[in-house]
Amino acid sequence: MFSGIQQQKLRVCEACASFLSLYDNDSNSFSFFTFKYVCVYILCFAFKERLADHYSGKLHTGFALIRRKMEQLEVNHVNKLLLFGIIKCFMYVFVGDV
């Protein structure tokens, strides 16, 4: 039905899981699209502007903040478990059966 229309190729943003176009990249090249025998060149700065808008958006920055906080909490949790294990080992060595 839509044989002349090019389907979008998408990738997933690693921070917020939004779909981004594969054509939105940071390269300095031109991208080439064909739509019903009309060739259109789109400059790369339009793609960079779209990516900049995505990365500065509320959804992306919010999810990035949540992911950083989760990593901090995981590190704190692991450190607490290690500390608890060390304390338990010392108690076993110096006090006996715990």
VEXMI-855595 format. One record per residue: residue number from 1; x, y, z of N, C-alpha, C in turn. Coordinates in pm, whole numbers. Layout:
<torzas>
+------+--------+--------+--------+--------+--------+--------+--------+--------+--------+
: miro :    n_x :    n_y :    n_z :   ca_x :   ca_y :   ca_z :    c_x :    c_y :    c_z :
+------+--------+--------+--------+--------+--------+--------+--------+--------+--------+
:  NUM :      X :      Y :      Z :      X :      Y :      Z :      X :      Y :      Z :
...
+------+--------+--------+--------+--------+--------+--------+--------+--------+--------+
</torzas>
This chain:
<torzas>
+------+--------+--------+--------+--------+--------+--------+--------+--------+--------+
: miro :    n_x :    n_y :    n_z :   ca_x :   ca_y :   ca_z :    c_x :    c_y :    c_z :
+------+--------+--------+--------+--------+--------+--------+--------+--------+--------+
:    1 :     81 :   -119 :      0 :      0 :      0 :      0 :     85 :    126 :      0 :
:    2 :    182 :    135 :     93 :    271 :    251 :    103 :    409 :    212 :     55 :
:    3 :    423 :    169 :    -65 :    552 :    118 :   -113 :    655 :    229 :   -128 :
:    4 :    612 :    353 :   -150 :    707 :    462 :   -169 :    757 :    524 :    -40 :
:    5 :    694 :    492 :     69 :    731 :    552 :    197 :    833 :    463 :    266 :
:    6 :    943 :    524 :    308 :   1048 :    450 :    377 :   1009 :    433 :    523 :
:    7 :   1017 :    309 :    574 :    987 :    286 :    714 :   1102 :    339 :    799 :
:    8 :   1065 :    391 :    917 :   1168 :    442 :   1006 :   1241 :    327 :   1073 :
:    9 :   1370 :    344 :   1088 :   1451 :    249 :   1164 :   1479 :    316 :   1298 :
:   10 :   1444 :    245 :   1406 :   1451 :    305 :   1538 :   1549 :    230 :   1626 :
:   11 :   1600 :    302 :   1725 :   1683 :    242 :   1829 :   1628 :    290 :   1963 :
:   12 :   1664 :    221 :   2068 :   1613 :    253 :   2200 :   1717 :    333 :   2277 :
:   13 :   1675 :    442 :   2338 :   1764 :    521 :   2423 :   1797 :    439 :   2548 :
:   14 :   1925 :    430 :   2582 :   1967 :    347 :   2694 :   1925 :    404 :   2830 :
:   15 :   1902 :    533 :   2838 :   1867 :    594 :   2965 :   1717 :    589 :   2992 :
:   16 :   1635 :    626 :   2892 :   1492 :    640 :   2918 :   1404 :    545 :   2837 :
:   17 :   1463 :    462 :   2753 :   1390 :    363 :   2673 :   1298 :    425 :   2569 :
:   18 :   1323 :    548 :   2530 :   1246 :    610 :   2422 :   1300 :    561 :   2288 :
:   19 :   1215 :    564 :   2187 :   1259 :    528 :   2053 :   1320 :    650 :   1986 :
:   20 :   1441 :    634 :   1933 :   1509 :    739 :   1858 :   1535 :    688 :   1718 :
:   21 :   1533 :    777 :   1624 :   1560 :    738 :   1486 :   1707 :    704 :   1470 :
:   22 :   1736 :    604 :   1388 :   1876 :    571 :   1359 :   1943 :    683 :   1282 :
:   23 :   1865 :    763 :   1214 :   1921 :    873 :   1136 :   1961 :    990 :   1224 :
:   24 :   1913 :    991 :   1349 :   1953 :   1095 :   1444 :   2085 :   1055 :   1506 :
:   25 :   2194 :   1097 :   1448 :   2324 :   1064 :   1503 :   2411 :   1189 :   1505 :
:   26 :   2528 :   1176 :   1557 :   2616 :   1292 :   1572 :   2718 :   1305 :   1460 :
:   27 :   2697 :   1236 :   1350 :   2793 :   1246 :   1241 :   2772 :   1376 :   1163 :
:   28 :   2871 :   1415 :   1088 :   2863 :   1538 :   1011 :   2832 :   1512 :    864 :
:   29 :   2758 :   1407 :    839 :   2725 :   1372 :    701 :   2583 :   1414 :    668 :
:   30 :   2548 :   1404 :    541 :   2414 :   1430 :    496 :   2336 :   1300 :    498 :
:   31 :   2209 :   1308 :    522 :   2124 :   1190 :    513 :   2037 :   1204 :    390 :
:   32 :   2007 :   1093 :    327 :   1939 :   1093 :    199 :   1808 :   1016 :    212 :
:   33 :   1698 :   1079 :    181 :   1568 :   1016 :    185 :   1502 :   1026 :     47 :
:   34 :   1422 :    928 :     13 :   1347 :    931 :   -112 :   1199 :    917 :    -80 :
:   35 :   1119 :   1008 :   -127 :    975 :   1003 :   -106 :    906 :   1033 :   -239 :
:   36 :    852 :    928 :   -301 :    782 :    940 :   -429 :    865 :   1014 :   -533 :
:   37 :    985 :    963 :   -556 :   1077 :   1011 :   -659 :   1130 :   1152 :   -633 :
:   38 :   1106 :   1206 :   -516 :   1162 :   1337 :   -482 :   1274 :   1314 :   -382 :
:   39 :   1392 :   1356 :   -417 :   1508 :   1338 :   -329 :   1523 :   1461 :   -241 :
:   40 :   1535 :   1437 :   -114 :   1546 :   1547 :    -20 :   1671 :   1525 :     65 :
:   41 :   1757 :   1624 :     68 :   1874 :   1621 :    155 :   1842 :   1696 :    283 :
:   42 :   1866 :   1632 :    394 :   1841 :   1696 :    523 :   1975 :   1712 :    592 :
:   43 :   2005 :   1833 :    633 :   2134 :   1859 :    697 :   2140 :   1797 :    835 :
:   44 :   2260 :   1768 :    874 :   2284 :   1698 :    999 :   2245 :   1783 :   1121 :
:   45 :   2249 :   1915 :   1112 :   2217 :   1996 :   1230 :   2073 :   1978 :   1273 :
:   46 :   1984 :   1942 :   1183 :   1846 :   1915 :   1222 :   1840 :   1791 :   1310 :
:   47 :   1920 :   1690 :   1278 :   1925 :   1570 :   1359 :   1988 :   1600 :   1495 :
:   48 :   2095 :   1678 :   1493 :   2161 :   1710 :   1620 :   2069 :   1789 :   1710 :
:   49 :   1989 :   1879 :   1651 :   1896 :   1957 :   1730 :   1789 :   1867 :   1791 :
:   50 :   1743 :   1769 :   1715 :   1643 :   1676 :   1767 :   1701 :   1592 :   1881 :
:   51 :   1826 :   1547 :   1865 :   1890 :   1471 :   1973 :   1913 :   1557 :   2096 :
:   52 :   1955 :   1681 :   2075 :   1977 :   1771 :   2188 :   1845 :   1796 :   2262 :
:   53 :   1736 :   1810 :   2186 :   1606 :   1827 :   2250 :   1568 :   1703 :   2331 :
:   54 :   1601 :   1586 :   2279 :   1569 :   1463 :   2352 :   1650 :   1455 :   2480 :
:   55 :   1782 :   1476 :   2470 :   1869 :   1461 :   2586 :   1844 :   1568 :   2693 :
:   56 :   1790 :   1681 :   2656 :   1761 :   1784 :   2756 :   1616 :   1780 :   2801 :
:   57 :   1539 :   1685 :   2751 :   1398 :   1674 :   2786 :   1377 :   1622 :   2927 :
:   58 :   1256 :   1644 :   2979 :   1224 :   1604 :   3116 :   1223 :   1453 :   3134 :
:   59 :   1172 :   1381 :   3036 :   1165 :   1235 :   3047 :   1305 :   1175 :   3055 :
:   60 :   1393 :   1215 :   2964 :   1529 :   1160 :   2959 :   1607 :   1197 :   3085 :
:   61 :   1605 :   1324 :   3122 :   1681 :   1366 :   3240 :   1627 :   1303 :   3367 :
:   62 :   1495 :   1286 :   3376 :   1435 :   1222 :   3493 :   1477 :   1077 :   3506 :
:   63 :   1471 :   1003 :   3395 :   1511 :    863 :   3400 :   1661 :    850 :   3425 :
:   64 :   1742 :    939 :   3370 :   1886 :    935 :   3395 :   1914 :    958 :   3544 :
:   65 :   1842 :   1051 :   3604 :   1857 :   1079 :   3747 :   1817 :    957 :   3830 :
:   66 :   1707 :    893 :   3794 :   1661 :    774 :   3866 :   1763 :    662 :   3854 :
:   67 :   1818 :    642 :   3735 :   1917 :    535 :   3715 :   2043 :    561 :   3797 :
:   68 :   2090 :    687 :   3801 :   2208 :    719 :   3882 :   2182 :    692 :   4029 :
:   69 :   2064 :    732 :   4078 :   2030 :    710 :   4219 :   2022 :    562 :   4251 :
:   70 :   1964 :    483 :   4157 :   1957 :    337 :   4179 :   2097 :    277 :   4188 :
:   71 :   2189 :    323 :   4102 :   2326 :    272 :   4108 :   2390 :    306 :   4242 :
:   72 :   2366 :    428 :   4292 :   2421 :    467 :   4421 :   2364 :    380 :   4533 :
:   73 :   2232 :    355 :   4527 :   2169 :    272 :   4630 :   2221 :    129 :   4625 :
:   74 :   2242 :     77 :   4505 :   2296 :    -58 :   4492 :   2436 :    -67 :   4550 :
:   75 :   2519 :     32 :   4523 :   2655 :     34 :   4577 :   2650 :     43 :   4729 :
:   76 :   2563 :    129 :   4783 :   2550 :    141 :   4929 :   2503 :     10 :   4990 :
:   77 :   2409 :    -57 :   4924 :   2357 :   -184 :   4975 :   2466 :   -291 :   4977 :
:   78 :   2543 :   -298 :   4870 :   2652 :   -396 :   4864 :   2756 :   -366 :   4971 :
:   79 :   2788 :   -237 :   4990 :   2884 :   -201 :   5094 :   2835 :   -239 :   5233 :
:   80 :   2704 :   -220 :   5257 :   2649 :   -257 :   5387 :   2655 :   -409 :   5406 :
:   81 :   2625 :   -484 :   5301 :   2633 :   -630 :   5311 :   2776 :   -676 :   5338 :
:   82 :   2873 :   -614 :   5271 :   3013 :   -649 :   5294 :   3054 :   -615 :   5436 :
:   83 :   3014 :   -498 :   5484 :   3048 :   -457 :   5620 :   2985 :   -552 :   5722 :
:   84 :   2859 :   -588 :   5699 :   2792 :   -682 :   5788 :   2863 :   -817 :   5788 :
:   85 :   2907 :   -862 :   5670 :   2979 :   -989 :   5661 :   3112 :   -984 :   5735 :
:   86 :   3183 :   -872 :   5722 :   3312 :   -856 :   5790 :   3291 :   -855 :   5941 :
:   87 :   3191 :   -781 :   5987 :   3163 :   -775 :   6131 :   3127 :   -914 :   6184 :
:   88 :   3045 :   -986 :   6106 :   3006 :  -1120 :   6149 :   3128 :  -1212 :   6155 :
:   89 :   3220 :  -1199 :   6060 :   3343 :  -1280 :   6063 :   3427 :  -1248 :   6186 :
:   90 :   3443 :  -1118 :   6217 :   3520 :  -1080 :   6336 :   3454 :  -1132 :   6463 :
:   91 :   3321 :  -1123 :   6468 :   3252 :  -1173 :   6587 :   3273 :  -1322 :   6601 :
:   92 :   3271 :  -1395 :   6490 :   3293 :  -1541 :   6494 :   3434 :  -1572 :   6542 :
:   93 :   3532 :  -1493 :   6493 :   3671 :  -1518 :   6530 :   3695 :  -1485 :   6676 :
:   94 :   3646 :  -1371 :   6722 :   3680 :  -1325 :   6857 :   3582 :  -1371 :   6964 :
:   95 :   3454 :  -1388 :   6927 :   3355 :  -1423 :   7028 :   3325 :  -1571 :   7025 :
:   96 :   3327 :  -1628 :   6907 :   3296 :  -1769 :   6895 :   3175 :  -1785 :   6804 :
:   97 :   3098 :  -1887 :   6830 :   2981 :  -1918 :   6746 :   2876 :  -1807 :   6759 :
:   98 :   2836 :  -1752 :   6646 :   2741 :  -1641 :   6647 :   2605 :  -1689 :   6602 :
+------+--------+--------+--------+--------+--------+--------+--------+--------+--------+
</torzas>
